[in-house]
Structures are given as structure tokens and as C-alpha cells.
Amino acid sequence: MSKRLSTAACTTALVCAIGSAAAGCGDGGDASDLGPAEVEPAVVIGAGNGAASQVEANIYADALRTLAGGRVTVRTGLPDPVGAVESGVVTMVPALTGDLMRRYGGPAAASITAA
């Protein structure tokens, strides 16, 4: 009987040792184990100093918040809103087509006059 008890005790000890070793490979777990928090990307809409630019930016922001449900902010007072997009300061700016054509050229740019 002692040999049988001894075998059972060894088997139990071996299972406990393997279980402890496996459990020791990790910690108790916390939020850092889940990896980096997935933060929804923020959209930053740029606007110039003018009232029209700021109204357009806020209309875009409200539409994006309503339709996409995302984090949207408006950054106003930019001296060159389109340049802010190019440099990555803002994500997007509302701009009139004529303003963009004047800026980037193209065949029709010569026929556009500043308002």
C-alpha cells in the first residue's frame, strides 16, 4: 500500500509542479497585458480666421460626429489651413474648390479669380 500511496503522491506532486511552473510563466494579469489601448483616431478639422471658414469647419465636425460617431475637434485661427493639412497639423479643412485650384494649379486655375 505504501508503494501505491507513494506513486499517487509523486503523480500529484508532478502535476502540481507542472501547474505551478505554467502558472509562474505569467503574472496575475493587469490592463497592460491587454496591449496598447485602442484609441479611436481623432479627426482635427482646421479653419482660418474668417467666420466662413470657422462655420464650414464646425459644420464638417458636426456631420462627422453625427455620421461617424468619432472624436472630432476643430482648430481655428490657422494662417494657412491647407498648409496645416500638408504638414499634418490638422486632418482636413473645408475649402472652396476655387481656392484649391488656385493653390495647386491645373489647366482651369488661370480662369479662376480671387473673390
C-alpha positions as CSV (number, residue, x, y, z in Angstrom):
1,M,0.0,0.0,0.0
2,S,2.8,2.4,0.7
3,K,4.2,1.9,-2.9
4,R,0.7,2.8,-4.2
5,L,0.5,5.9,-2.0
6,S,4.0,6.8,-3.0
7,T,3.1,6.6,-6.7
8,A,0.0,8.7,-6.2
9,A,1.9,11.2,-4.1
10,C,4.6,11.5,-6.8
11,T,2.0,11.9,-9.6
12,T,0.1,14.6,-7.6
13,A,3.4,16.4,-6.8
14,L,4.4,16.2,-10.5
15,V,1.0,17.6,-11.7
16,C,1.3,20.4,-9.1
17,A,4.8,21.2,-10.1
18,I,3.9,21.4,-13.8
19,G,0.9,23.5,-12.9
20,S,2.9,25.9,-10.8
21,A,5.6,26.2,-13.4
22,A,3.0,27.0,-16.1
23,A,1.3,29.5,-13.8
24,G,4.6,31.1,-13.0
25,C,5.2,31.9,-16.6
26,G,2.8,34.7,-16.4
27,D,1.9,37.3,-13.9
28,G,-1.5,37.8,-12.3
29,G,-2.6,39.9,-15.2
30,D,-3.5,43.6,-15.4
31,A,-4.5,46.1,-18.0
32,S,-1.0,46.2,-19.6
33,D,-1.5,42.6,-20.6
34,L,-4.2,43.6,-23.0
35,G,-1.7,45.6,-25.1
36,P,-1.9,49.2,-26.0
37,A,-5.3,50.8,-25.6
38,E,-7.0,51.2,-29.0
39,V,-7.9,54.8,-29.1
40,E,-10.1,55.9,-31.9
41,P,-8.2,58.3,-34.1
42,A,-9.2,61.9,-33.7
43,V,-10.1,64.0,-36.7
44,V,-8.8,67.6,-36.4
45,I,-10.5,69.9,-38.8
46,G,-8.7,73.2,-39.4
47,A,-10.1,76.6,-40.1
48,G,-8.7,80.0,-40.8
49,N,-9.5,83.3,-39.1
50,G,-12.6,84.1,-41.1
51,A,-16.1,83.4,-40.0
52,A,-17.0,81.4,-43.1
53,S,-14.0,79.1,-42.6
54,Q,-14.9,78.5,-39.0
55,V,-18.6,77.9,-39.8
56,E,-17.7,75.4,-42.5
57,A,-15.3,73.6,-40.2
58,N,-17.9,73.3,-37.5
59,I,-20.5,72.0,-40.0
60,Y,-18.0,69.4,-41.1
61,A,-17.2,68.5,-37.5
62,D,-20.9,68.1,-36.5
63,A,-21.5,66.0,-39.6
64,L,-18.6,63.7,-38.8
65,R,-19.6,63.4,-35.2
66,T,-23.2,62.5,-36.2
67,L,-22.5,60.2,-39.1
68,A,-19.3,58.5,-37.9
69,G,-19.6,59.0,-34.1
70,G,-15.9,59.8,-33.8
71,R,-13.8,62.2,-31.8
72,V,-13.7,65.4,-33.9
73,T,-12.1,68.7,-32.9
74,V,-11.9,72.0,-34.7
75,R,-8.7,74.0,-34.7
76,T,-9.4,77.6,-35.7
77,G,-7.2,80.6,-36.4
78,L,-4.8,78.8,-38.7
79,P,-3.0,81.3,-41.0
80,D,-2.8,78.6,-43.8
81,P,-5.3,75.8,-43.2
82,V,-4.5,73.9,-46.3
83,G,-0.8,74.1,-45.4
84,A,-1.7,72.7,-42.0
85,V,-3.2,69.6,-43.7
86,E,0.0,69.3,-45.8
87,S,2.2,69.4,-42.6
88,G,0.0,67.1,-40.6
89,V,-1.2,69.7,-38.0
90,V,-4.8,69.0,-38.9
91,T,-6.5,66.1,-40.7
92,M,-8.7,68.1,-43.1
93,V,-10.0,71.6,-43.9
94,P,-13.1,72.6,-45.7
95,A,-12.0,74.6,-48.8
96,L,-13.7,76.1,-51.7
97,T,-12.8,74.3,-55.0
98,G,-11.5,77.6,-56.5
99,D,-9.1,78.1,-53.6
100,L,-7.6,74.7,-54.0
101,M,-7.4,75.1,-57.8
102,R,-5.5,78.4,-57.3
103,R,-3.2,76.8,-54.9
104,Y,-2.4,73.6,-56.8
105,G,-2.7,74.9,-60.3
106,G,-4.1,72.9,-63.2
107,P,-5.5,73.9,-66.6
108,A,-8.5,75.7,-65.2
109,A,-6.6,77.6,-62.5
110,A,-5.8,80.5,-64.8
111,S,-9.6,81.2,-65.3
112,I,-10.3,81.5,-61.5
113,T,-10.2,84.9,-60.0
114,A,-10.0,85.6,-56.3
115,A,-13.3,86.7,-54.8
